[in-house]
Amino acid sequence: MAFEYLMAWYMLTKQLDKFAQNLDRLDDFDYPDIPRHYQEAILIYEVFTNKKIDLKGRQISNRTLQRARIFGNIVNRFSSSNRMQAARATAGDFGDTYFFYFNFGSVIIKR
């Protein structure tokens, strides 16, 4: 559980370099797949650093890749001065994602 807390801390504080450095520890805990929020953080890290992470045979799901493209397309429609509009436009479908948290600093819980 300490590993999950550490990774969550790195994600919450947007220290994606440290997050990426610890991804190989997934092997230490027998993760068969990469959790969705980790996948989202990996994609953000790769875009911002232009570095590819060795996932050691694991993959980013096609669903996560598709959702990243859709989220990016919606956000890119708004200028940086319209961040609130971009947040409103993505909140319904993406409010519970790391994409949303990383861009807007909060999450929206669906009920």
Buried (B, 14 or more C-beta within 10 A) or exposed (E): EEEEEBBEEBBEEEEBEEBBEEBEEBEEEEBEEBEBBBBBBBBBBBEEEEEEBEBEEBEBEEEBEEBBEBBBEBBEEBEEEEBEEBBEBBBEBBBBBBBBBBBBEEBBEEE
